[in-house]
Amino acid sequence: MRGALDTLVPAGDARRFADEPARVSSTPVAFAELPGTQHDFDFFHSLRFHAVADAVEGFAVWATRR
């Protein structure tokens, strides 16, 4: 997961970081770029923070039950 406005990690680096495991993994690999967010978007509790945490948890549950 990456903030679309991230100035610390270039977008291409983040996408490659997700693409490499996806090529060899037998389990799902997901990459999401969240609009309007910076590198540390999940540092402070907010509606977005909780929505992202819920989505990550839901994906993990789904992936482990496959």
Contacts in CASP RR format, 6 or more apart in sequence:
PFRMAT RR
TARGET T0000
AUTHOR 0000-0000-0000
METHOD contacts of the structure
MODEL  1
MRGALDTLVPAGDARRFADEPARVSSTPVAFAELPGTQHDFDFFHSLRFH
AVADAVEGFAVWATRR
1 31 0 8 1.000
1 32 0 8 1.000
1 33 0 8 1.000
1 34 0 8 1.000
1 52 0 8 1.000
1 56 0 8 1.000
2 9 0 8 1.000
2 11 0 8 1.000
2 14 0 8 1.000
2 31 0 8 1.000
2 32 0 8 1.000
2 33 0 8 1.000
2 34 0 8 1.000
3 33 0 8 1.000
3 34 0 8 1.000
3 35 0 8 1.000
3 36 0 8 1.000
3 37 0 8 1.000
3 38 0 8 1.000
3 39 0 8 1.000
3 41 0 8 1.000
4 11 0 8 1.000
4 33 0 8 1.000
4 34 0 8 1.000
4 35 0 8 1.000
4 36 0 8 1.000
4 37 0 8 1.000
5 36 0 8 1.000
5 37 0 8 1.000
5 38 0 8 1.000
6 14 0 8 1.000
6 37 0 8 1.000
6 38 0 8 1.000
6 39 0 8 1.000
7 38 0 8 1.000
7 39 0 8 1.000
8 39 0 8 1.000
9 39 0 8 1.000
11 33 0 8 1.000
14 31 0 8 1.000
14 33 0 8 1.000
15 31 0 8 1.000
18 29 0 8 1.000
18 30 0 8 1.000
18 31 0 8 1.000
19 31 0 8 1.000
21 29 0 8 1.000
22 29 0 8 1.000
22 31 0 8 1.000
27 63 0 8 1.000
27 66 0 8 1.000
28 59 0 8 1.000
28 62 0 8 1.000
28 63 0 8 1.000
28 66 0 8 1.000
30 59 0 8 1.000
32 55 0 8 1.000
34 41 0 8 1.000
34 48 0 8 1.000
34 52 0 8 1.000
37 48 0 8 1.000
41 48 0 8 1.000
41 49 0 8 1.000
41 52 0 8 1.000
42 48 0 8 1.000
42 49 0 8 1.000
42 52 0 8 1.000
42 53 0 8 1.000
END
